[in-house]
Amino acid sequence: MIRAGVYARISSDREGDNLAIGRQLADCEELAARRGWEIVERYVDSDISAYGGKDRPQYQRLLEEIEARLVDAVVVYHADRLHRHPKELEEFIDLCQRTETKLATVSGDLDLSTHEGQLMARITGAVAKKESDDKSRRIRRKHQEIALAGKPSGGGTRPFGYESDHRTARPAEAAIIRECAARALAGDSLRSICMDLNERQVPTVTGARWSPQTLRRMLMSGRISGQRDHHREIVAAAEWDAIISPVETGRLRAKLGDPDRRTNRSARRYLLARLLRCGLCGMPLCARPRADGTRRYVCASGPSGGCGKITIVAEPLESFTVEAVLHRLDSPELAAILNGRPDDAEGAGWQAEIEQATEQLDELAGMWGNKEISRSEYLAAGAAIRKRQEIARKRLAALNRSSVVSDHVGNGAGLRERWAGLTLTRQQQIVAAVIDHLVVAPARVRGSRTFDDSRLSAVWRA
């Protein structure tokens, strides 16, 4: 009995009902029954184009099971359901020849064991690719014409700030957009804005929580200023309501699109990000400004898992921490620790250990791929190598941290004079090289905004 696998694919399933897939499977099963073949597996890739280059997991599984001789034949509705790229077709032909796998199509047989059958498959593939190219070109041209006319592309989820007609501004959401734009231009981080929106339970259009990526896309879109985007470029004035001005959109694009933005933010940035811990629950504190612009670190409740009971004002905390770090740099204890460490030869040794482990993992993967070792042997050996590699990475990271401050040990006063001129990234590196983290205890007087350094416990790096 010939064991057959049925493959079905549909490029677009807008209704989500898989009716076209069902028809393909039914016709393929009928063909297999006429041949007397036993269907042992069905492989379905729904809403995935063979032309666009997206991964097709079920097609890849089909290839693997042909290679493993788990199926003797493949049944498909039409050859273009399998591939629309000549390269894929050639690889499939080679695989079928090597494994003597048969191919049957509802639209007509293709015998890949003969030169004539291979020629017909290549002609069918070339025609399918030409049709896809033509269709893609027509679609691109259509979208370009729509964009140049300032019209919405139509379909899909409505954009935030607008009604379902994609044209009329929704007042409540428009006010949120204006607020977010003003805060971003004033220097608030996208993350802090998102945290504030989520805390206020302002949902996105889909009801999900805000993320910096979602907010950035919205603020950089020309749509909210009544302009039409096409391939990330503004190409025309749009026919829908503007929520902010085109000038504001230009400023937002320049600010949020700046490649150096991560190392060139305004003074509203946070020096101690990732270095503070809640004294009650142990969770990291996050940056969250007040509505009046006061910068704070807080233990956020909700999905982050914090208790929500710790808050501390950022500026006096950061100033105090910097002074503590500069004092630590002048301390005999730190000098003794650094002077007792080996020189750069140790760093070179740990780097060599990391590279050697990487080479061993690559070699091990090749042995498993060639079936020289079993899966259990691969996992056991790989775990030991990765553990050794992780230890080497941690040791190297510790050496790198000490090198950040080695030039400043015993010269805290000199560093204090230059501190304001350092980039925030450089300041963060120095602080993180000296302090592992700070634990912030609850305020003694609830609601007090007076800075109390007794709330702090520093965990210094050894």
N, C-alpha and C positions, 0 to 999 in steps of 0.2 A: 504493500500500500504506500502510495506517495504522500508524504506529509507536506501539506501546503500552508503557507502563511498568506493572509490577505492584508494588503496595505491600502489604506484610504486616506485622502487628504483633501481639505478644502481651504482655499486661501483666505476667505473672509466669511465669517458667520455672524453677521450683524444681529440676527434675531436670537442667536444662542440656542436654537432648537435642534441643530445638527441633522436637519432633514436631508440635506445633500449627502452627508456622510452615510446616513441610513440607506439611501438609494444605492450608493456605491457598494456598500457591503452586501446588500441583497443581491445585486446583479453578479458580484464576484462569487458569492456563495452558490448561486445557481450554476455558474460556469464550472466551478470546482465539482459540483455534484454530477454534472454531465460528463466530466472527465473521470469520475470515479476517484477523485482525490479526497483525502481526509484533511479537513481544516483543523490544524492544531493550535493556531494562534492568530489573533487579529491585531493589527498595528494601525493606530488612528492618530493622525496629527490634525487637530481641528484649529481653524483660524490661523494657519501658518503658511506663508507663501514659500514656495520652492525657489522663487526668483529673487526674493529680497535678501537671501543670505542668512536668515535667522536659523538658529539651531532647531532641528527637527528630532526631538528625542526618540520618538517611536521609529522613525526611519533609521536612526543610528542603532537602535536595538535590533531592528530587522537585519541590518548588515552584520552585526555581531553574531546573531543566531544562524545566519547563513554560513558564516565563517566557522562556527562551531558544529556545523552539519546537523542542526536541530530541525531545519526545514529543507525539503528537497525541491520545492517549487514556490514561486511567488505569483499570486493572482492580484491583478490591479485593474481598475476600470479602464484607464488609458495610460499610455506610457508617460504623458506629461504630468500625471499624478506623482510619479517617482522623481523625475528631475526636469529642470529647465535650463541646466547649465551643461555644456559639453563635457567639462572636466568631471562632473559627477557621473555622467553617463559612462564615460570611459572607465572610471573606477568600478562602476557596477558591472560592466561587461567583463572586466578582468576577474572580478570576484566570482561571477557566475560561471565563467569558463574554468576557473581553478577548482571550484567545488561541484561542477556539473549540475548546477541548479537550473531548473526550467523556469520560463516566464510565460504566463498566459495573460492576455488582456481581453476585456469584454469587447473592445472595439476592433479586435483582430489579433491574430497570433504574431509574435515576434520570437523567432528561434535564434537566440544569441549564440548558439553553437556553430552557426554557419556564417560565412562572409556576407551572404545576401541579407540575413536577418540583422546582422550588425549594421549593415548599410542602411536598412530601413529604420532602425532605431536611431541612427545618427541623423537621418533626414527628418524624422519626426521630432527629434530634439531641437534641431536647428529651426524648424518651422515654429515650434512652441516658443523658443527664445525670441524669434523675430516678432511674434505676436505680443509677447510680454514687453519687449522694447518699445513697440509702437504704442501699446496701451499706456505704458509709463510716460512716454513723451507727451501723449495727448493730455494725460492727467496733470503733468507739470505745467503745460501751457495753459490749461484751464485755470489752475490755481493762480498762476501769474496774472492772468487777465482779471480775475476776481479781485486780487490784491491791488492792482493798479487802479481799479475802479473804486477802491475804498470800501468794498463790501465785505461782510463777514463770510467766512468759509462755510458756515452752516453745519448743523449736526453737532453731536457730542454734548458734553455737559456744559451748561451755561457758565460763562466766566463770572468770577466773584465780582460783585459790584453792579451786575446787570441782571435784568429780568430774562425770562426764557426766550424772548425774541432777540437776545444778544445785542439790543440797541438801546433800550431804555434803562437809565440808571436806577438802581434800587437805593433809596436814600440812606437807610441804616448802614448798608455795606459800603456805600460811597463815603460816608463819614469815617469808617474804619480805614479805608484806603488813604484818605487825606491825612489821617492821624499817623499811619505807618510811614507814609512818605516824608512827613515833617520830622518824625523821630529819626528816621534813617539819615536824612540830610543833616540833622543836628549832631549825629555821631553815635546814636544808640546802635548796638550790635543787633544783627538780625536775630540772633539767638535770644537776646533779652526781650526783644519785641514779641517774638513767638511765645516765649514763656508767659509774658503778660497777657497776650490774647488767650492763651489756653487757660490761664488762671481765671480770667473773666468769662470763660466758657463761650468764647466767640468761635463758632465752627467754620470750617471751610465749606465750600459748596457741597462736597460729598459727605459732610458731617465729621470728617476726620480732624485730628489735631493739626495745628500749624507746625511746619518745619522750616528751618532757614532756607532750604532749597525751594520750597513752594512759595515762600514770601519773596525771595529774590526774583523768581520768574515773574511774579505778578508785578513787582515794582519796576522791573526793567522792561516790561511790555509797553509798547506804544499805545496799546488799546486804551489804557486808563486815561490817556490824555487826548483821546479822539483821533488817534493816528493808526494807520494800517501797517502791520509788520509783514515782511515776507523774507524767509530765511534770515531772521534776526536783524533785518535792516528795515527802517521806516521808509516806505515807498510812496505813501499818499495820505492825504487827509481822509478820515473815515466818515461814514454817514451816521455814526452813533454818537451818543452824548459823551462829552469829555468830563472826567471827574477831577483831574488835576491839569495844570497847564503844560504845553509842550516844553516850555523852559525847564519846568521841574523834572520832566522825564529825561531831558538831556543831562541835567545834573545828576539824577539818579543813575543813569547809564554810565556816566563817567566815573562816579564814585564806586558803584558796585561792580563795575567791569574792570577796575584798576587791578592789574596783575600783582602789584606790590601792596595791595590793600591789607593783607594779613600782617605785614610788617610796617605799615604806615598809617595806622588808625589815629583817631583823634585822642584827646586827653581823657575821654570817657571810657578808656579801656581798663582792664582789670589786671593788676600785677600778680595777684595771688590765686589766679584761676588754677584749679586742680590741686592746690596745696592746703586747703582748709578742710577740717573734719568736724562734724557735729559732736559736741561733748555728750549728747544724750543717746543718739542712735548710731553714731559712727559713720553716717553717710557723708559724702563730699558736699560742701556748700557750693552754691552756684551764684552767679552774678545776677542781681535783679534790682534795677533802679526803682525808686519811688516815682509817682506821677509828677512830683515837683523837680525831678532830675537828680535827687540825692542818690549816689551810688551805694549799694549795699551788697553784702553777701548773706544769703539765707539758706536754711535747710528747707528745700522744697518738698512739700507733701504731694501725694498723688502717685502717678506712674513711676516717678523717680525713686520711690520707696522711702523718702525721708519722713521725719516726724513732723516737720513744719514748725518747730518750736524755738529755733535759734535764728536770730538776726543780729547783724553787726554792721555798723557803718564802715564803708570801705576806706576812705581817705586817712583817718587817724590810725586805723589798723595797718595800712600799708606803710605809712610813715614810721610807725613804731617798729614794724618788722624789718624795714631797711636799716634802721639804726642798730637793731639787734644783730643783723647779718654783718654789718660793718664792724661792730664790736667783736663779733666772733672771728672775723678775719685777722684781727690783731691779737687773738688769744694764743697763748703757748700751746694749749691743747690741740688746736687745729694744725698748728705748725708741726707739732710732734707726729700727728697722724699722717700728714702728707710727706714729711721727711722720712717716715718709716716705710713708705711704699716704694717698690722697685721703679726703675726708670722706664723709658719707652719700650725697652726690650720685652717687658711683660705684655704690653698692649699688642706688640707684633705677634707674640706667641698666641694670645687669645684669638686674634684675627686669623692666624693660620689654622687654628683649631676649627673655627667657624667654616672656613673655606674647605678644609678637609672633610668635615661632616657633610657639607653640601655635595661634594663630589661623591661621597659614599652613598648618599641618598639617591643621587642620579643613577649610579651603578646598580644599586639595589632595585630601583624601578625597572631598569632595563632587564635585569635577570628575571623579575616577575613577569614582565611583558613577554619574554622569550620562553616562559614556562620552565625555567631552570630551577625555580624554587616555588613552594606552595604559598597560598595567601597567608596562612598562619605564620610561616617562616618570615614572610615579608613584613607583616605587622610587628612581630616580635623584634626583629633586627632593627626595623625603622624606629620603634619606640626608644630603644637604647641610644641610637644615634641622635635622635632629636633631643633627648634629655641632655646629652653631652653638649650639643650645639646650643641649647638654651642657657646652660650654665656659663658657657664661654661668652655668650652675648651679654649676660648680666654682669660678668666680671669686666668686660670691655666697657660697658656703659658706666660702671662705677669709676673706672680709670678716666673716661672722658669727662665725667662730672668734675673730678678733682683737677683736671687740666684747665677747666674753665676759670678756676679761682687761684691756681698756683701762682700766677703773676701778681696777685693782689694780697697774698698772705703777708701780714706784717705792715701793710700799707693801706689800712682802712681809711685813714684821713685823706690820703691822696685820691682814693676812689670816691670818697664823699664829695670832693670838689668837682669831679667829672661826672657824677651820677646823673644829673639832670640832662646832660648831653648825650647819654647812651640811649640807644633804641630800646623800646619796651621788650623786644625779644631778648636783647643782651641782658637787660635787667632781670628778666625772668630766669635766664640761664644761671646767672650768678646766685640768685636767691635759692633756686632749686638745687644747686650744687652744694649749698650749705645746710639747707633745711629739708628734711624729708617731708614733713607736714606739720601743721599747727592744729591743735585741738581747741575749739572755741566752746567754753562752758556757757550756761545760761546767765543772763544778767541778774545781778543781785536784786536790783529794783526793777520790777516789771515795767516796760515801756520807757525806761530811761534811755536817753540818747547820749549820755555822757560816756566817753571812752574809758574803759576800765581794763588795764593791762593784766590784772589778776585773773581775768577770764581765760587767758591764753596759756597753753602748755606747748612748748616747742619740742619736736622730736628731731634732733640734729643728726645729720649723716655722719657715720663713723669714718 
